[in-house]
Amino acid sequence: MEIMIVDDEPQVAEVLATSLKRQGHSTTVVHSGREALDRLKSVAFDAMFLDVSRRSKT
């Protein structure tokens, strides 16, 4: 399975990528939504892990 990981924290993304690779998956790590959209233009992924955060309005 080809999986994209989108996370702005490189260490978190690499831990997840390592775990998925051990399970036999191919992974691509990007660190922004823009990078993810650019990569999607050339690669068809089977799944994505997205780090989504909500910004506080305080």
TORPA-4810 file (N, C-alpha, C, O; in nm, 3 decimals):
<nodes>
NODE_1_0.085_-0.117_0.000_0.000_0.000_0.000_0.090_0.124_0.000_0.190_0.127_0.072_M
NODE_2_0.056_0.223_-0.079_0.128_0.350_-0.088_0.057_0.451_0.002_-0.059_0.484_-0.021_E
NODE_3_0.127_0.501_0.105_0.066_0.587_0.206_0.141_0.719_0.216_0.264_0.721_0.222_I
NODE_4_0.066_0.829_0.218_0.124_0.960_0.242_0.099_1.000_0.387_-0.010_0.980_0.440_M
NODE_5_0.203_1.057_0.449_0.192_1.107_0.585_0.214_1.257_0.579_0.317_1.304_0.529_I
NODE_6_0.117_1.333_0.630_0.126_1.479_0.630_0.129_1.525_0.775_0.030_1.514_0.847_V
NODE_7_0.245_1.576_0.817_0.259_1.622_0.955_0.367_1.730_0.959_0.473_1.713_0.899_D
NODE_8_0.342_1.839_1.029_0.440_1.946_1.038_0.549_1.919_1.142_0.641_1.998_1.156_D
NODE_9_0.538_1.808_1.214_0.640_1.768_1.309_0.717_1.650_1.250_0.667_1.538_1.252_E
NODE_10_0.839_1.674_1.199_0.915_1.569_1.132_0.935_1.442_1.215_0.928_1.332_1.161_P
NODE_11_0.961_1.456_1.343_0.985_1.339_1.427_0.861_1.250_1.436_0.871_1.127_1.431_Q
NODE_12_0.745_1.310_1.448_0.621_1.233_1.456_0.597_1.160_1.324_0.562_1.042_1.323_V
NODE_13_0.617_1.230_1.214_0.597_1.170_1.082_0.692_1.054_1.060_0.652_0.951_1.005_A
NODE_14_0.816_1.067_1.100_0.915_0.962_1.078_0.886_0.837_1.162_0.907_0.725_1.116_E
NODE_15_0.838_0.856_1.284_0.801_0.741_1.368_0.688_0.663_1.301_0.692_0.540_1.295_V
NODE_16_0.587_0.734_1.253_0.476_0.668_1.185_0.523_0.600_1.057_0.484_0.487_1.029_L
NODE_17_0.607_0.669_0.980_0.658_0.611_0.855_0.738_0.484_0.881_0.723_0.385_0.809_A
NODE_18_0.820_0.486_0.982_0.901_0.367_1.017_0.811_0.249_1.053_0.835_0.137_1.009_T
NODE_19_0.710_0.275_1.132_0.617_0.170_1.171_0.545_0.111_1.050_0.531_-0.011_1.038_S
NODE_20_0.499_0.197_0.961_0.427_0.150_0.842_0.520_0.073_0.747_0.478_-0.025_0.687_L
NODE_21_0.644_0.118_0.735_0.741_0.047_0.649_0.767_-0.093_0.702_0.781_-0.187_0.624_K
NODE_22_0.775_-0.107_0.834_0.796_-0.239_0.895_0.681_-0.334_0.863_0.698_-0.456_0.863_R
NODE_23_0.565_-0.277_0.836_0.448_-0.358_0.802_0.438_-0.382_0.652_0.342_-0.442_0.605_Q
NODE_24_0.537_-0.334_0.576_0.542_-0.361_0.434_0.484_-0.255_0.343_0.467_-0.278_0.223_G
NODE_25_0.453_-0.138_0.397_0.394_-0.032_0.317_0.502_0.064_0.265_0.608_0.078_0.325_H
NODE_26_0.473_0.129_0.153_0.557_0.236_0.102_0.503_0.366_0.159_0.382_0.388_0.161_S
NODE_27_0.593_0.453_0.204_0.547_0.578_0.263_0.615_0.698_0.199_0.729_0.691_0.153_T
NODE_28_0.542_0.807_0.197_0.593_0.937_0.156_0.557_1.034_0.266_0.441_1.043_0.307_T
NODE_29_0.657_1.108_0.316_0.633_1.205_0.423_0.645_1.345_0.365_0.742_1.378_0.297_V
NODE_30_0.545_1.428_0.394_0.549_1.570_0.360_0.512_1.649_0.484_0.450_1.595_0.577_V
NODE_31_0.549_1.777_0.486_0.533_1.854_0.608_0.437_1.972_0.597_0.433_2.059_0.684_H
NODE_32_0.360_1.976_0.488_0.261_2.083_0.476_0.149_2.039_0.381_0.166_1.947_0.301_S
NODE_33_0.038_2.107_0.392_-0.073_2.080_0.302_-0.036_2.109_0.158_-0.077_2.036_0.067_G
NODE_34_0.041_2.215_0.136_0.084_2.251_0.000_0.169_2.141_-0.059_0.150_2.103_-0.175_R
NODE_35_0.264_2.088_0.018_0.348_1.977_-0.029_0.262_1.856_-0.064_0.285_1.789_-0.165_E
NODE_36_0.163_1.829_0.019_0.074_1.714_-0.005_-0.001_1.731_-0.137_-0.009_1.637_-0.216_A
NODE_37_-0.056_1.849_-0.160_-0.129_1.873_-0.283_-0.038_1.862_-0.405_-0.079_1.808_-0.508_L
NODE_38_0.083_1.913_-0.395_0.177_1.902_-0.506_0.212_1.757_-0.536_0.218_1.717_-0.652_D
NODE_39_0.233_1.677_-0.432_0.269_1.536_-0.449_0.153_1.456_-0.509_0.175_1.363_-0.587_R
NODE_40_0.031_1.493_-0.474_-0.087_1.423_-0.526_-0.103_1.440_-0.677_-0.175_1.363_-0.741_L
NODE_41_-0.038_1.540_-0.733_-0.045_1.560_-0.878_0.031_1.452_-0.954_0.004_1.428_-1.072_K
NODE_42_0.126_1.386_-0.888_0.209_1.288_-0.959_0.204_1.146_-0.903_0.253_1.053_-0.967_S
NODE_43_0.145_1.129_-0.786_0.141_0.995_-0.723_-0.001_0.965_-0.677_-0.067_1.050_-0.617_V
NODE_44_-0.046_0.843_-0.703_-0.177_0.799_-0.654_-0.156_0.721_-0.524_-0.099_0.611_-0.526_A
NODE_45_-0.200_0.777_-0.414_-0.183_0.712_-0.285_-0.307_0.629_-0.252_-0.419_0.662_-0.292_F
NODE_46_-0.284_0.521_-0.177_-0.395_0.436_-0.133_-0.458_0.489_-0.005_-0.576_0.468_0.020_D
NODE_47_-0.377_0.560_0.075_-0.426_0.613_0.203_-0.339_0.730_0.244_-0.226_0.746_0.196_A
NODE_48_-0.392_0.812_0.336_-0.317_0.926_0.389_-0.341_0.936_0.539_-0.451_0.911_0.588_M
NODE_49_-0.237_0.973_0.611_-0.248_1.011_0.751_-0.229_1.162_0.755_-0.127_1.213_0.710_F
NODE_50_-0.327_1.232_0.808_-0.322_1.378_0.812_-0.319_1.427_0.956_-0.397_1.383_1.040_L
NODE_51_-0.227_1.518_0.983_-0.223_1.586_1.113_-0.308_1.711_1.099_-0.268_1.807_1.033_D
NODE_52_-0.422_1.710_1.160_-0.514_1.823_1.151_-0.523_1.888_1.289_-0.550_1.822_1.389_V
NODE_53_-0.501_2.017_1.292_-0.516_2.088_1.418_-0.610_2.204_1.401_-0.621_2.262_1.293_S
NODE_54_-0.677_2.235_1.506_-0.770_2.348_1.504_-0.703_2.462_1.579_-0.654_2.444_1.690_R
NODE_55_-0.702_2.576_1.519_-0.641_2.692_1.582_-0.743_2.759_1.675_-0.859_2.777_1.639_R
NODE_56_-0.696_2.794_1.791_-0.782_2.862_1.888_-0.802_3.008_1.847_-0.711_3.070_1.791_S
NODE_57_-0.918_3.062_1.875_-0.947_3.202_1.844_-0.928_3.291_1.966_-0.985_3.399_1.971_K
NODE_58_-0.850_3.248_2.063_-0.828_3.329_2.183_-0.720_3.431_2.164_-0.690_3.507_2.256_T
</nodes>
